Amino acid sequence: MESHGFTQSQAQVRSGVGSPSSGLPHRAALILARGGSKGIPLKNIKNLAGVPLIGWVLRAALDSGVVDSVWVSTDHDEIERVAKVWGAKVHRRSPEVSKDDSSSLATIQEFIRQRPEVDIVCHIQATSPCLHPHHIREALQMITGQGFDYVFSVVRRHQFRWVEVDKKEGKNPTSPNIDVAYRPRRQDWPGELYENGSFYFYKRKDLENGLKQLGKIAYYEMLPEHSVDIDVDIDWPVAEQRVLRFGYFGREEKAAVRLFLCKVSGCLTSSKIYMSVSGEDLVAFSARDVAGVQMLKREDIEVILISSVNEPLSRGLLEKVSQQAGCGLRIGEQQKGFDVERLMKEKNLSWDEVAFMGSEAEDVEILSQVGLNAVPCDAPVADLIAAKYTCQRTAGHGAVREFAEYILTLKKKSSSHVNQDHIDRAHF
């Protein structure tokens, strides 16, 4: 359980949301996402474990259930598009607060000047992808329920600090938190609290005063595994592994997928059709994708390839692909695409038990309803929806295998959820 500075009791979250009629304060989650990142270009929307970086915190904020609005403040068209696709409202910041030296405070002050209804700002950093809804709920309750004016997130670290010295002066460095003659063991020392940059929650009046006259201040302690900051941890593959284990995956995290539906053209194949000298149609697909299908089947997840009346591959070729992949085949008879609801009734399944990979505009409706969805990175539909997973690989070249691994990762994560809450903190 995370620690809530200055209090020993677990936060009790109020379920009401603020509105003029309710009399409750309006609580706005705000993510600052300027387009001019110097370290990693457009870092805020770069895919991290199949999700735009900003998507991780937007998902947590939207699912927290305690904020009245979720905003992204940006100066960039593409970040604005991604934010809206993921369900956020957009504050288009002015050039005055979009400079390299513009402060977060100035940007937030501009936001509240344009949003007089906002009483509490939950400033969440886009670069903290392991944020969970319960972090937001519990920290916000410290303001709305315990009377604090300013709450920020911290992490406990067991690091011995040394004061930097000018080597030319020949002085010995000193440590403010260690006696070298009595170096404590990790388990014998409580460590120290450091800001982890995940979030900062403020009342409006304090922001208007430039944070110069803060009243009651509290910290909210997050566990080390949830304190991933991409501003510091720029090793993207390492960050992805942390997120896959400790990130918040939304409602699909606990979903038990029993059926995987995969479009043939644009997912299992690249939609390219080759023609032999004799006039036969030929199609290529990856052995890696076939292996991914077999991985799912070994975990008792049924796999069915589907196509629509617009399918460019012939029925005979579709049947050969299905046979080679070792899975079922359903060919749609409707102009708008395959009738998934009819198939679900046949198999007595709910939407949450179905995973779907699509790539075309006709797939959007199904993608938006299933419990878990994915698109290859080169899919035309990738820009139209907030896919739960966007593959790094292209259609016909390992995208299906990649999504299969993701499905199995979620299954393992769900089954080991209890064990994750019992990590050995002394040796983390």
CORLIN-V333161 format. One record per backbone hydrogen bond with DSSP energy under -0.5 kcal/mol. CO is the residue of the C=O (numbers start at 0). NH is the residue of the N-H. Records with the same first field share a line. If there is no record, write none. Layout:
# CORLIN-V333161
CO: NH  NH
This chain:
# CORLIN-V333161
2: 4  220
3: 6
6: 3
10: 12
18: 22  23
23: 18
24: 26
25: 27  118  119
26: 67  68
27: 121
28: 70
29: 31  123
30: 32  72
34: 41
39: 42
41: 44
42: 45
43: 53
45: 52
47: 50
49: 389
50: 47
51: 54  55
52: 55  56
53: 57
54: 58
55: 59
56: 60
57: 61
58: 62
59: 63
60: 63  64
68: 28
69: 88
70: 30
71: 73  90
72: 32
73: 92
75: 79
76: 80
77: 81
78: 82
79: 83
80: 84
81: 85
82: 87
83: 86
88: 71
89: 91
90: 73  92
93: 96
94: 97
98: 101
102: 106
103: 107
104: 108
105: 109
106: 110
107: 111
108: 112
109: 113
110: 114
114: 117
118: 203
119: 27  121
120: 122  201
121: 29  123
122: 199
123: 31
124: 127
126: 229
127: 130
128: 247
131: 134  135
132: 136
133: 137
134: 138
135: 139
136: 140
137: 141
138: 141  142
139: 142  143
140: 144  145
141: 147
142: 146
148: 202
149: 217
150: 200
151: 219
152: 195  196
153: 221
154: 193
156: 158  191
160: 176
164: 166
165: 168  169  170
166: 169
173: 162
177: 179
178: 181
179: 182
181: 183
184: 187
185: 188
191: 156
193: 154
197: 124
198: 152
199: 122
200: 150
201: 120
202: 205  206
203: 207
204: 208
205: 210
206: 209
208: 211
215: 148  149
217: 151
218: 4  220
219: 153  221
220: 2
221: 155
222: 225
223: 226
225: 227
226: 228
227: 229
228: 231  232
231: 233
233: 235
234: 237  238
235: 239
236: 240
237: 241
238: 242
239: 243
240: 244
241: 245
242: 246
246: 248
248: 251
249: 252
250: 253
251: 254
254: 256
257: 301
258: 260  354
259: 303
260: 356
261: 305
262: 267
263: 266  267  268
266: 395
267: 285
268: 265
273: 281
275: 278
279: 275
281: 273
283: 269
285: 289
286: 290
287: 291
288: 292
289: 293
290: 294
291: 295
292: 296
293: 297
294: 298
295: 298  300
296: 299
299: 301
301: 259
302: 327
303: 261
304: 329
305: 263
306: 331
307: 310
313: 317
314: 318
315: 319
316: 320
317: 321
318: 322
319: 323
320: 324
321: 325  326
327: 304
329: 306  331
333: 308  336
336: 333
337: 339
338: 342
339: 343
340: 344
341: 345
342: 346
343: 347  348
344: 347
349: 352
350: 353  370
352: 257  258
353: 370  371
354: 260
355: 357  373
356: 262
358: 380
359: 362
360: 363
362: 366
363: 367
364: 368
365: 368  369
371: 355
372: 388
373: 357
374: 390
375: 378
378: 381
379: 382
380: 383  384
384: 386
388: 374  390
392: 376
393: 396  398
397: 401
398: 402
399: 403
400: 404
401: 405
402: 406
403: 407
404: 408
405: 409
406: 410
407: 411
408: 412
409: 413
410: 414
411: 415
413: 416
415: 419
416: 420
417: 420
418: 421
419: 422
422: 424
423: 426
424: 427
